[in-house]
Amino acid sequence: MSETVHHSLESLRALIEATLRGLGLAEAHIPPVADIILAGERDGGGSHGLYRLLMVAKTMRMGTANAQAVPKVVDVAPAMVRVDADGGFAPLAFQLGLPVLVEKARAGGIAALAVNNCAHFSALWPDVEAVARHGLVGLACTPSHAWVAPAGGRVGVFGTNPIAFGWPRPGKDPFVFDFATSAASRGDIELHRRAGKPLPEGWGVDADGKPTTSPEAVLAGAMLPFGGHKGSAIAAMVELIAGPMIGDMTSAESMARDGGRGSAPLGGELVIAIDPTRFMGPQEVDRVQAAEAMFGAITGQGARLPSLRRYAARRRSEQEGMQVPRALLDEVAALLAG
Ligand code: NDP
C-alpha cells in the first residue's frame, strides 16, 4: 500500500472541515481554521499543515481553547485595533481584525492589530501575506510556550516566538518570510521524534543544560534560540511587544496556564501594517524599483528568496493536488473514531 494518499485542495478541505465539525468547533471558526491548515499543507506540508489538526483537536479536548468563542473587535485608537478572541483559535479573530487594520493603515500610514486572548496554533505567514496583498508592509509576531532557554541559559523562558514579514511587490507574489526565533520550530522537533531521527546540533539542551541531538532529551530539557545572543534578544523583543505591550501573556505565563496539558500556546499576536507609499511619496516608482533591484541581486547570484518555495509548492498543489502521508490521515481519522 502506498505511504501517501492523493488529495485535491477541495477533498482535503472537506476532510479538515468535517473533522473540525466533528470535534465540535463552532461553525464560524471552521472556514478560517480550515483555511490555515489547508494553506500549510498546500504550501509544502510539514509542521504547519494537516499535522496541526492534531494540535487543534488536543487543544479542544483539553478545554484550553473556547470552541464556541465569539471574538470582539475593539477600536482602541486611530492607529490601533484589538480583537479579543474570547479564548478561541486565532484565525477568525485575525480575519475580523484585518479589514480594520488595513483601513487604519491606509488612513494613518501605519496601524497595529492586537489579537488577544487566543489559542495560537498557526503559522504567521498567512497573516503577513494577507497584509501585503493589500499593498501594505506587514510584520507579525507571537509568543508561545516557554520552551526556549536564553543563550547561555538552560531553562525555558522564551517561546519559539515566530516573526514574519511581508513586502508587496508589483505584479508578483509578496516577499514573505516567517520563522521561529528558536533554532527550529517545536513542530520540527516533534516530527524528528515521530520519525526517530536525531536533531541537528544546536537545536537544544537536555534537562542538565548539556547540548544533545536527542529529540526526547530536548523536549524534556530546553530548545535554543537561533543565532546565539542575537536570536535570544529578538525572542525577548517578541515576548515584550506581543505579550505585555498588547496587554497579554508572556510565554512563561502561557505555559503556566496550560499546566502541562500540551495544548496550543495561549495569549496574543501583534500585527503591524505600514503603507510604504507614504514615506516614499513622489519617489514611489523609483524606490519600489530599488527594492526590486535588491531582490534581483539576491536571486541573480543563485540564492533564493524566502517564500519562493512556498509559492512554487502552492502552484503545484493547485494544479496536481497533494500527496498526504497515509499515517497522518489515519491519525486524523482516529480523532473522530470512538
Ligand atoms: P524555517 O526555519 O523553516 O524557515 C522558514 C522561512 O525561511 C520561510 O519563510 C522560508 O521560505 C525561509 N527559508 C527557508 N530556507 C530558505 C533558504 N534556503 N533560502 C531562503 N529562504 C529560506 O521555519 P521555522 O521552522 O522556524 O518555522 C516554521 C513555522 O512555524 C513558521 O511558519 C512559524 O510561524 C511557525 N510557528 C508558529 C508558532 C506559534 O506559536 N503559532 C510558534 C513557532 C513557529 P519558504 O517558505 O519559501 O521555504
Residues whose N, C-alpha, C, O or C-beta is under 5 A from the ligand:
A	BS01	NDP	H120 F121 S122 A123 L124 W125 P143 S144 T160 N161 P162 V176 F177 D178 F179 A180 S182 A184 S185 P265 R304 L305 P306 S307 L308 R309 R310
